[in-house]
Amino acid sequence: MSNITVTAVNEVWRYSSESETLFAVTATDTPPSPPLNPTVVRTSGSAILVRWDHAFDSGGIPVRGYRTYIRVSGSNSASLEPVCDGIATSCLLAGLARNTSYEVFGLTYTQLRVGSPGDVLEASTSANYT
């Protein structure tokens, strides 16, 4: 927390009187916690629906959103772009290969920081399209 006073100066450098003391709280510099309780809700032949609860700790400022990433199980790379990015607490991962195992993970971000990835979920699409 900081205490500040404000003094205005006009174009001829004449000062106004100081304001009353103001109190300001600065954002902490800690990353937000990952999304809580990630869960695979449903799978099909070409899609996986996941959901999670809001992050427990935002790092001191409001959460701006969640990013969801997916990769084929056993691979070391994640997609370069998040599959879902926003404040929603669910994500439909569509257009996936049939009968394939995937790893899905998410992270939380604020205006200042990006948190570490959360728990990795294992999910598989089915052999058929339903």
N, CA and C of each residue as an Amber inpcrd file, in Angstrom:
protein
   390
   0.8460000  -1.1580000   0.0000000   0.0000000   0.0000000   0.0000000
   0.8980000   1.2290000   0.0000000   0.4570000   2.2500000  -0.7250000
   1.2260000   3.4820000  -0.8250000   0.3630000   4.6640000  -0.4390000
   0.9870000   5.6930000   0.1080000   0.3250000   6.9660000   0.3640000
   0.8640000   7.9660000  -0.6340000  -0.0330000   8.6800000  -1.3150000
   0.4240000   9.6720000  -2.2900000  -0.3830000  10.9460000  -2.1110000
   0.2100000  12.0700000  -2.5280000  -0.5220000  13.3300000  -2.6340000
  -0.3640000  13.8210000  -4.0610000  -1.3370000  14.5900000  -4.5200000
  -1.3340000  15.0700000  -5.8960000  -1.3120000  16.5820000  -5.8740000
  -0.4500000  17.1600000  -6.7060000  -0.3890000  18.5990000  -6.8870000
  -0.4510000  18.8790000  -8.3820000  -1.3700000  19.7260000  -8.8020000
  -1.5030000  20.0630000 -10.2230000  -0.6500000  21.2790000 -10.5430000
  -0.0930000  21.3080000 -11.7500000   0.7140000  22.4280000 -12.2190000
   0.1270000  22.8880000 -13.5410000  -0.1190000  24.2060000 -13.6840000
  -0.6500000  24.6880000 -14.9590000   0.4840000  25.0720000 -15.9010000
   0.1250000  25.6220000 -17.0880000   1.1440000  25.8990000 -18.1110000
   2.1520000  26.9730000 -17.7110000   1.8770000  27.7980000 -16.7090000
   2.8410000  28.7920000 -16.2440000   3.4710000  28.3740000 -14.9200000
   3.3920000  27.1010000 -14.6400000   4.0220000  26.4820000 -13.4730000
   3.5080000  27.0270000 -12.1480000   2.2530000  27.3340000 -12.0940000
   1.6430000  27.7090000 -10.8260000   1.0320000  26.4540000 -10.2150000
   1.3430000  26.2270000  -8.9940000   0.9050000  25.0230000  -8.2940000
  -0.4450000  25.2250000  -7.6380000  -1.2400000  24.2070000  -7.6510000
  -2.4700000  24.2180000  -6.8620000  -2.1150000  23.6820000  -5.4820000
  -3.0570000  23.7530000  -4.5780000  -2.7810000  23.1770000  -3.2610000
  -2.7900000  21.6500000  -3.3830000  -2.0890000  21.0070000  -2.4750000
  -2.0150000  19.5470000  -2.4920000  -3.3560000  18.9460000  -2.1310000
  -3.6010000  17.7980000  -2.6950000  -4.8240000  17.0710000  -2.3680000
  -4.6900000  16.4650000  -0.9830000  -5.7890000  15.9300000  -0.5000000
  -5.7100000  15.1340000   0.7170000  -4.8880000  13.8950000   0.3860000
  -4.3650000  13.2750000   1.4070000  -3.5810000  12.0610000   1.1850000
  -4.4760000  10.9750000   0.6020000  -3.9970000  10.3580000  -0.4670000
  -4.7090000   9.2640000  -1.1200000  -4.0070000   7.9630000  -0.7940000
  -4.7480000   6.9080000  -0.7740000  -4.1750000   5.5960000  -0.5400000
  -4.2990000   4.7950000  -1.8310000  -3.2350000   4.1320000  -2.2060000
  -3.2560000   3.3070000  -3.4130000  -2.7140000   1.9290000  -3.0760000
  -3.3410000   0.9380000  -3.6400000  -2.8710000  -0.4280000  -3.4700000
  -2.3320000  -0.8830000  -4.8180000  -1.0960000  -1.2920000  -4.8330000
  -0.5050000  -1.7520000  -6.0850000  -0.6950000  -3.2550000  -6.2190000
  -0.7510000  -3.7110000  -7.4550000  -0.9290000  -5.1450000  -7.6960000
   0.3050000  -5.9130000  -7.2290000   0.0590000  -7.0600000  -6.6740000
   1.1790000  -7.9020000  -6.2820000   1.7760000  -8.5250000  -7.5290000
   2.9870000  -8.9230000  -7.4360000   3.6690000  -9.4870000  -8.5900000
   3.7790000 -10.9980000  -8.4280000   2.6530000 -11.6520000  -8.2120000
   2.6470000 -13.1050000  -8.1250000   1.7530000 -13.6440000  -9.2320000
   2.1320000 -14.7530000  -9.8190000   1.2990000 -15.3140000 -10.8850000
   0.0130000 -15.9150000 -10.3120000  -1.0450000 -15.9330000 -11.0960000
  -2.2800000 -16.5440000 -10.6260000  -2.1410000 -18.0620000 -10.5610000
  -2.9560000 -18.6710000  -9.7210000  -2.9490000 -20.1350000  -9.6330000
  -3.6430000 -20.7140000 -10.8650000  -3.3770000 -21.9820000 -11.1610000
  -4.0260000 -22.6030000 -12.3160000  -5.5240000 -22.8120000 -12.0740000
  -6.2680000 -23.0770000 -13.1440000  -7.6860000 -23.3980000 -12.9690000
  -7.8430000 -24.6130000 -12.0470000  -8.9040000 -24.6180000 -11.2520000
  -9.1310000 -25.7000000 -10.2830000 -10.0400000 -26.7900000 -10.8500000
  -9.8210000 -27.9980000 -10.3930000 -10.6790000 -29.1430000 -10.6870000
 -10.9830000 -29.3390000 -12.1720000  -9.9710000 -29.3560000 -13.0290000
 -10.2760000 -29.5980000 -14.4400000 -10.8870000 -30.9900000 -14.6160000
 -11.8860000 -31.0760000 -15.4760000 -12.6330000 -32.3170000 -15.6490000
 -12.9980000 -32.5110000 -17.1150000 -12.8860000 -33.7420000 -17.5860000
 -13.4000000 -34.0740000 -18.9070000 -14.8850000 -34.3500000 -18.7320000
 -15.7250000 -33.5650000 -19.3920000 -17.1670000 -33.6980000 -19.2520000
 -17.7150000 -34.7260000 -20.2320000 -17.2320000 -34.6670000 -21.4860000
 -17.7720000 -35.5490000 -22.5120000 -16.7520000 -35.6870000 -23.6360000
 -16.7610000 -36.8350000 -24.2840000 -15.9210000 -37.0560000 -25.4660000
 -16.7870000 -37.6430000 -26.5800000 -16.3200000 -37.4760000 -27.7990000
 -16.9700000 -38.0770000 -28.9570000 -15.8710000 -38.5100000 -29.9180000
 -16.2300000 -38.8170000 -31.1360000 -15.2340000 -39.2280000 -32.1220000
 -14.3210000 -38.1000000 -32.5710000 -14.7560000 -36.8550000 -32.4040000
 -13.9330000 -35.7430000 -32.8860000 -13.8620000 -34.5600000 -31.9270000
 -14.3530000 -34.7210000 -30.7070000 -14.3620000 -33.5890000 -29.7770000
 -14.2210000 -34.0480000 -28.3290000 -13.7060000 -33.1360000 -27.5210000
 -13.5860000 -33.3340000 -26.0760000 -14.0760000 -32.0510000 -25.4140000
 -14.9730000 -32.1780000 -24.4550000 -15.4620000 -31.0320000 -23.6990000
 -14.8430000 -31.0840000 -22.3100000 -14.1610000 -30.0040000 -21.9270000
 -13.5610000 -29.9150000 -20.5960000 -14.1370000 -28.7170000 -19.8560000
 -14.1040000 -28.7840000 -18.5370000 -14.5360000 -27.6650000 -17.6970000
 -13.6360000 -27.5980000 -16.4780000 -13.6720000 -26.4740000 -15.7780000
 -12.8540000 -26.2770000 -14.5800000 -13.5130000 -25.2180000 -13.7190000
 -13.0190000 -25.0750000 -12.5030000 -13.4820000 -24.0230000 -11.5950000
 -12.4990000 -22.8600000 -11.6680000 -12.9780000 -21.6890000 -11.2570000
 -12.1280000 -20.5010000 -11.2650000 -10.8850000 -20.7130000 -10.4010000
  -9.8060000 -20.0520000 -10.7710000  -8.5530000 -20.1350000 -10.0170000
  -8.7720000 -19.6510000  -8.5870000  -8.0810000 -20.2790000  -7.6460000
  -8.1940000 -19.9250000  -6.2400000  -7.5370000 -18.5800000  -5.9460000
  -6.3690000 -18.3410000  -6.5230000  -5.5900000 -17.1340000  -6.2450000
  -5.3040000 -16.4110000  -7.5580000  -5.7510000 -15.1890000  -7.6580000
  -5.5470000 -14.4200000  -8.8920000  -4.2300000 -13.6510000  -8.8860000
  -3.4660000 -13.7240000  -7.8180000  -2.2250000 -12.9640000  -7.7370000
  -2.4480000 -11.5260000  -7.3160000  -3.6470000 -11.2070000  -6.8560000
  -3.9090000  -9.8690000  -6.3380000  -4.6850000  -8.9650000  -7.2740000
  -4.8890000  -9.3670000  -8.5170000  -5.6930000  -8.5700000  -9.4480000
  -6.6700000  -9.5030000 -10.1620000  -7.7170000  -8.9560000 -10.7690000
  -8.7410000  -9.8220000 -11.3650000  -8.2030000 -10.7200000 -12.4840000
  -8.7610000 -11.9210000 -12.5390000  -8.4360000 -12.8540000 -13.6220000
  -9.0260000 -12.2990000 -14.9150000  -8.2280000 -12.2980000 -15.9790000
  -8.7300000 -11.8540000 -17.2930000  -9.2110000 -13.0310000 -18.1130000
  -8.6980000 -14.2380000 -17.8240000  -9.1650000 -15.3820000 -18.5880000
  -8.3600000 -16.6370000 -18.3440000  -8.7200000 -17.6470000 -19.1220000
  -8.0850000 -18.9590000 -19.0680000  -7.6960000 -19.3670000 -20.4810000
  -6.5770000 -20.0350000 -20.6080000  -6.1370000 -20.5540000 -21.9010000
  -6.0640000 -22.0680000 -21.8080000  -6.6160000 -22.7370000 -22.8100000
  -6.6450000 -24.1890000 -22.8400000  -5.8010000 -24.6820000 -24.0010000
  -4.9350000 -25.6400000 -23.7350000  -4.0380000 -26.2050000 -24.7410000
  -4.2810000 -27.7040000 -24.8430000  -3.9850000 -28.2660000 -26.0090000
  -4.1550000 -29.7010000 -26.2180000  -2.9770000 -30.2260000 -27.0230000
  -2.6140000 -31.4690000 -26.7470000  -1.5720000 -32.1400000 -27.5300000
  -1.8770000 -33.6310000 -27.5470000  -1.3700000 -34.3040000 -28.5500000
  -1.5180000 -35.7540000 -28.6070000  -0.7080000 -36.3330000 -27.4500000
  -1.2780000 -37.2980000 -26.7550000  -0.5870000 -37.9170000 -25.6080000
   0.7820000 -38.4410000 -26.0200000   1.7580000 -38.1770000 -25.1860000
   3.1180000 -38.6450000 -25.4400000   3.9680000 -37.6730000 -26.2290000
   3.3670000 -36.6650000 -26.8420000   4.1740000 -35.6790000 -27.5720000
   4.6450000 -34.6120000 -26.5960000   5.7200000 -33.9510000 -26.9230000
   6.2790000 -32.9340000 -26.0250000   5.8650000 -31.5210000 -26.3880000
   5.1010000 -31.3600000 -27.4540000   4.7550000 -30.0050000 -27.8670000
   3.2730000 -29.7380000 -27.6550000   2.9770000 -28.5290000 -27.3110000
   1.5910000 -28.0740000 -27.2150000   1.3010000 -27.2630000 -28.4690000
   0.0400000 -27.0610000 -28.7540000  -0.2820000 -26.2020000 -29.8830000
   0.2730000 -24.8130000 -29.5740000   0.7170000 -24.1190000 -30.5940000
   1.3160000 -22.7990000 -30.3900000   0.2960000 -21.7800000 -29.9230000
  -0.9260000 -21.9370000 -30.3620000  -1.9890000 -21.0300000 -29.9530000
  -2.9480000 -21.7820000 -29.0370000  -3.5050000 -21.0940000 -28.0500000
  -4.4820000 -21.7830000 -27.2070000  -5.7210000 -22.1450000 -28.0250000
  -6.3030000 -23.2790000 -27.7080000  -7.5160000 -23.7150000 -28.3950000
  -8.6940000 -22.8590000 -27.9310000  -8.7440000 -22.5560000 -26.6640000
  -9.7600000 -21.6700000 -26.0950000  -9.0390000 -20.6020000 -25.2850000
  -9.5450000 -19.3880000 -25.3550000  -8.9360000 -18.2690000 -24.6380000
 -10.0490000 -17.3110000 -24.2420000 -10.3440000 -17.2200000 -22.9580000
 -11.3930000 -16.3170000 -22.5050000 -11.7550000 -16.6020000 -21.0650000
 -12.7770000 -15.9280000 -20.5860000 -13.1610000 -16.0280000 -19.1840000
 -14.0420000 -17.2420000 -18.9000000 -14.5480000 -17.9140000 -19.9350000
 -15.4020000 -19.0920000 -19.7400000 -14.6420000 -20.1930000 -18.9970000
 -15.3830000 -21.0060000 -18.2640000 -14.7720000 -22.0960000 -17.5010000
 -15.0580000 -23.4520000 -18.1520000 -15.2070000 -23.4490000 -19.4640000
 -15.3240000 -24.6900000 -20.2220000 -14.7710000 -24.4440000 -21.6190000
 -14.4510000 -25.5450000 -22.2930000 -13.8700000 -25.4310000 -23.6300000
 -14.2330000 -26.6740000 -24.4270000 -14.7580000 -26.4860000 -25.6310000
 -15.0370000 -27.5880000 -26.5310000 -13.8770000 -27.6840000 -27.5140000
 -13.1420000 -28.7600000 -27.4270000 -11.9990000 -29.0120000 -28.2980000
 -12.5170000 -29.8480000 -29.4590000 -12.7080000 -29.2500000 -30.6100000
 -13.3580000 -29.9160000 -31.7310000 -12.3880000 -30.1350000 -32.8850000
 -12.8150000 -30.9410000 -33.8470000 -12.0010000 -31.2090000 -35.0220000
 -10.8230000 -32.1250000 -34.7410000 -10.9570000 -32.9850000 -33.7450000
  -9.8660000 -33.8650000 -33.3390000  -9.9070000 -35.1720000 -34.1290000
  -8.7960000 -35.8700000 -34.1530000  -8.7120000 -37.1630000 -34.8300000
  -9.4630000 -38.2210000 -34.0270000 -10.1220000 -39.1280000 -34.7340000
 -10.8380000 -40.2120000 -34.0630000  -9.8620000 -41.1890000 -33.4200000
 -10.3310000 -41.8140000 -32.3460000  -9.5930000 -42.8840000 -31.6710000
  -8.1550000 -42.4670000 -31.3070000  -8.0460000 -41.2860000 -30.7330000
  -6.7370000 -40.7270000 -30.3870000  -6.7430000 -40.2500000 -28.9400000
  -5.6420000 -40.4830000 -28.2320000  -5.5040000 -40.0130000 -26.8480000
  -4.8620000 -38.6260000 -26.8410000  -5.4040000 -37.7560000 -26.0000000
  -4.9180000 -36.3790000 -25.9010000  -4.6200000 -36.0200000 -24.4630000
  -3.7640000 -35.0300000 -24.3000000  -3.5140000 -34.3830000 -23.0170000
  -4.0130000 -32.9510000 -23.1380000  -4.7810000 -32.5150000 -22.1570000
  -5.3570000 -31.1740000 -22.1620000  -4.9290000 -30.4780000 -20.8740000
  -4.5150000 -29.2280000 -20.9820000  -4.1730000 -28.4700000 -19.7800000
  -4.5160000 -27.0080000 -19.9860000  -4.6880000 -26.3080000 -18.8880000
  -5.0520000 -24.8960000 -18.9510000  -4.2140000 -24.0760000 -18.0030000
  -4.2830000 -22.7760000 -18.1980000  -3.6170000 -21.8400000 -17.2980000
  -4.4800000 -20.6040000 -17.1480000  -4.1930000 -19.8560000 -16.1000000
  -4.9170000 -18.6370000 -15.7720000  -4.0370000 -17.4450000 -16.0930000
  -4.6450000 -16.3470000 -16.5740000  -3.8530000 -15.1390000 -16.7870000
  -4.5850000 -13.9030000 -16.2910000  -3.7930000 -12.9060000 -15.9180000
  -4.3040000 -11.6060000 -15.4920000  -3.7180000 -10.5620000 -16.4440000
  -3.9610000  -9.3100000 -16.1510000  -3.4040000  -8.2380000 -16.9760000
  -1.8800000  -8.2010000 -16.8900000  -1.3250000  -8.6850000 -15.7770000
   0.1140000  -8.5930000 -15.5600000   0.8730000  -9.8990000 -15.7250000
   0.2510000 -11.0210000 -15.4100000   0.9920000 -12.2780000 -15.3480000
   0.2070000 -13.4360000 -15.9470000   0.9590000 -14.4530000 -16.3460000
   0.3890000 -15.7220000 -16.7960000   0.8350000 -16.7750000 -15.7900000
  -0.1130000 -17.5540000 -15.3010000   0.1980000 -18.5770000 -14.3190000
   0.7930000 -19.8220000 -14.9630000   1.2200000 -20.7370000 -14.1270000
   1.7730000 -21.9970000 -14.6250000   0.6280000 -22.9260000 -15.0280000
   0.9060000 -23.8930000 -15.9030000  -0.1440000 -24.8180000 -16.3330000
  -0.7160000 -25.6040000 -15.1590000  -2.0000000 -25.9290000 -15.2810000
  -2.6730000 -26.7210000 -14.2640000  -2.4900000 -28.2050000 -14.5150000
  -3.2820000 -29.0030000 -13.8240000  -3.2300000 -30.4550000 -13.9740000
  -3.4780000 -30.8500000 -15.4230000  -2.7720000 -31.8700000 -15.8740000
  -2.9450000 -32.3770000 -17.2300000  -4.0280000 -33.4450000 -17.2100000
  -5.0240000 -33.2730000 -18.0690000  -6.0940000 -34.2560000 -18.1930000
  -5.7840000 -35.1940000 -19.3450000  -6.1310000 -36.4590000 -19.1810000
  -6.0120000 -37.4380000 -20.2530000  -7.4160000 -37.7120000 -20.7610000
  -7.5990000 -37.6500000 -22.0820000  -8.8980000 -37.9380000 -22.6860000
  -8.6800000 -38.5170000 -24.0620000  -9.5950000 -39.3710000 -24.4770000
  -9.4860000 -40.0060000 -25.7970000 -10.7740000 -39.8020000 -26.5750000
 -10.6160000 -39.5580000 -27.8540000 -11.7790000 -39.5410000 -28.7340000
 -12.1360000 -40.9900000 -29.0450000 -13.3680000 -41.2000000 -29.4080000
 -13.8090000 -42.5660000 -29.7020000 -13.5620000 -42.9160000 -31.1690000
 -13.7480000 -44.1830000 -31.5010000 -13.5250000 -44.6470000 -32.8660000
 -14.6360000 -44.2180000 -33.8010000 -15.8230000 -43.9370000 -33.2490000
 -16.9290000 -43.5120000 -34.1140000 -17.1840000 -42.0240000 -33.9410000
 -18.0770000 -41.4560000 -34.6970000 -18.3280000 -40.0240000 -34.6730000
 -19.3280000 -39.5750000 -33.6170000 -19.9390000 -40.4720000 -32.9000000
 -20.9660000 -40.0640000 -31.9330000 -20.3830000 -39.7660000 -30.5830000
